[in-house]
Amino acid sequence: MTTFGYEQSLGYDRRATRLLTGLYRRIATDIDTRTAHSTTVIDLGTGPGKLLSHLAARRPDLRLHGIDLSPHMIDIARRTLADHAVDLAVADVADLPHPDASIDVAVSSLSMHEWPDLSAAVTELRRVLRPAGIAALYDFRFTRTHEIRRALSTVFGAVETETIRLPWHPVAVITCYRVSA
Ligand SMILES: C[S@@+](CC[C@H](N)C(=O)[O-])C[C@H]1O[C@@H](n2cnc3c(N)ncnc32)[C@H](O)[C@@H]1O
């Protein structure tokens, strides 16, 4: 399996800051409005940790976790989040180091299309979510849409979707998939 290398991770970090700040802000607002005090939130495929830094700034009460397959991305995320108490780990979304039923809210941005085994990842997501826990998973509209929806509905049943257009980004149309445990 290929992961983001050192140079690629640094390049992504720079591009994400330039192009995706509005998306992170929007997702952070969405999570903010759906979470109670001290909720446990995980960002799957967190990359350089930008979304977590928006969440940490907005909601210092949240217990934040982030995982990514790339150790280089996690190194950058550790620097991004140096001023916040966020638990970060190198891990595959299909093999999370978290106990069963330990997470209230799972979020992911622009990562799912890279997960090699969507069914295994979604099954793992279901394992770590608490009863009534929720997931809000954001990805490009036209990448593996049917496959993602099928994997989610097989494990969670109902899947709500929302289309988001990023006016500040020249090409991006994003789908948010929402499920609950
Ligand atoms: C395009 S980046 C998005 C990063 C971040 N979520 C963001 O929105 O800026 C995709 C990330 O997903 C991670 N990723 C891909 N497959 C993964 C897997 N199986 N488990 C965990 N992370 C994975 C990659 O290493 C990469 O950091």
The ligand as a Tripos MOL2 file, in Angstrom:
@<TRIPOS>MOLECULE
LIG
   27    29     1     0     0
SMALL
NO_CHARGES

@<TRIPOS>ATOM
      1 C1         -5.9680   13.7840    0.7050 C.3       1 LIG1
      2 S1         -5.3760   13.4490    2.3380 S.3       1 LIG1
      3 C2         -6.6160   14.2490    3.3550 C.3       1 LIG1
      4 C3         -6.0490   14.6120    4.6750 C.3       1 LIG1
      5 C4         -6.9790   15.3840    5.6220 C.3       1 LIG1
      6 N1         -8.1130   14.5830    6.0430 N.3       1 LIG1
      7 C5         -7.4370   16.6600    5.0010 C.2       1 LIG1
      8 O1         -8.6420   16.8180    4.7110 O.co2     1 LIG1
      9 O2         -6.5910   17.5430    4.8030 O.co2     1 LIG1
     10 C6         -5.8160   11.7180    2.5540 C.3       1 LIG1
     11 C7         -5.2220   11.1570    3.8310 C.3       1 LIG1
     12 O3         -5.7970    9.8530    4.0710 O.3       1 LIG1
     13 C8         -4.7670    9.0200    4.5770 C.3       1 LIG1
     14 N2         -5.1280    7.6110    4.3750 N.ar      1 LIG1
     15 C9         -5.2600    6.9500    3.2020 C.ar      1 LIG1
     16 N3         -5.5800    5.6740    3.4070 N.ar      1 LIG1
     17 C10        -5.6580    5.4990    4.7500 C.ar      1 LIG1
     18 C11        -5.9420    4.3820    5.5940 C.ar      1 LIG1
     19 N4         -6.2190    3.1710    5.0730 N.pl3     1 LIG1
     20 N5         -5.9220    4.5600    6.9270 N.ar      1 LIG1
     21 C12        -5.6230    5.7810    7.4560 C.ar      1 LIG1
     22 N6         -5.3460    6.8770    6.7120 N.ar      1 LIG1
     23 C13        -5.3600    6.7430    5.3790 C.ar      1 LIG1
     24 C14        -3.5470    9.4500    3.7800 C.3       1 LIG1
     25 O4         -2.3240    9.0450    4.3870 O.3       1 LIG1
     26 C15        -3.7150   10.9590    3.7480 C.3       1 LIG1
     27 O5         -3.0910   11.6030    4.8240 O.3       1 LIG1
@<TRIPOS>BOND
     1     1     2 1
     2     2     3 1
     3     2    10 1
     4     3     4 1
     5     4     5 1
     6     5     6 1
     7     5     7 1
     8     7     8 2
     9     7     9 1
    10    10    11 1
    11    11    12 1
    12    11    26 1
    13    12    13 1
    14    13    14 1
    15    13    24 1
    16    14    15 ar
    17    14    23 ar
    18    15    16 ar
    19    16    17 ar
    20    17    18 ar
    21    17    23 ar
    22    18    19 1
    23    18    20 ar
    24    20    21 ar
    25    21    22 ar
    26    22    23 ar
    27    24    25 1
    28    24    26 1
    29    26    27 1
@<TRIPOS>SUBSTRUCTURE
     1 LIG1         1 GROUP 0 **** ****
